[in-house]
Amino acid sequence: MGEPPRQSRGLIDMAGWRLFWALVGYVAFIVILIFLYFYKPFEDFFTLVINGLAYDNAMFWVVLIAAIIGFCGYHWRAYRLYIVQRHSVDGMVLTSLRGSTFIAILFCAGAAVQSLLILCVYLLQDGYTLGTEFGERVGAVIALLILTVIFCLIFWLLKVIRQASAASATADTGSYRLQ
């Protein structure tokens, strides 16, 4: 028969190559985020989409705090359920992706509402014009709404994939089980 699972402080250790590829994935993700942070076209796109958002906006802080708490809670729950109890990496990955997508929906929807609020404040000012500044603000609202819809579709797709894999019983007993 096979070896019993190795345990370390009550948790089951990941086997060699699986741990290696998980770490490579996390490092690649961090490198991509750092690249996007310093990549000028992405920075220009980001400032175009987030036109007018700043740290002094109350709605930004509410969405940010709710997203951080939700992100931590969702991933902790997924870790406890799929890694500790069921020993399923597949289930953990799908659940983590759904949680991250939900947080992206929360961020984009909150930013869209904040951009709409900024647009309304602009329209209530004396002497506003329907020029390029108005167009930039409307464009920011539309871009954020499109991003929200895209993340909603991704969330729905991950939900369908999760239900399909659960129906075929591969989500909890998939090929990537912790050993």
Residue, then its C-alpha position, 0 to 999 in steps of 0.5 A: m500500500g502507499e505511505p500514510p499522509r505526512q503530518s506537520r502540526g496537525l496539517i497535511d503537507m503537500a507533496g513535492w512537485r505539487l508544492f513546487w508548482a503552487l509556489v511557482g504559480y504564486v511567484a509568477f502571479i506576484v511578478i505579473l502584478i509588479f510588472l503591471y504596476f510599473y507598465k506605463p500603458f496599464e497605468d494609463f488605462f488604470t488612471l483612465v478607468i479610475n478617473g477621480l477616485a482617490y483615498d479621500n472618498a468614503m465609498f472607496w474606503v467602505v468597499l476596500i474594507a469590505a473587500i479585504i474582510g471578504f477576501c480573507g474570510y472567503h479564502w480562510r473558509a475555503y482553506r479549512l473546507y477543502i485543504v484541511q477537511r477534504h484534502s482537495v486542491d481542485g476544490m480549493v482552487l475553484t473556490s478561491l477563484r470564485g471568491s477572488t472574482f466576487i471581490a473583483i465584482l465588489f471592487c468594480a461595482g463600488a468604483a462604478v458607483q463612486s465614479l457615478l457619484i463623481l459624475c453627479v457632483y460634476l453635473l451639479q456644479d455651476g458652469y459645467t460643460l458637456g466637453t471632454e471632462f464630461g466624456e472622460r467621466v462618462g467613459a470611466v463609469i461605462a468602463l467600470l460597468i463593463l468590467t463589472v459585467i465581465f467579472c459577473l460572467i466569470f463568476w457565473l462561469l466558475k459557478v457552473i464549472r464548480q457545479a459540473s465538477a461536483a456533479s461528476a464528483t471530481a471536485d472533492t476527489g480530483s486528481y490533485r489530492l493532498q498526500 
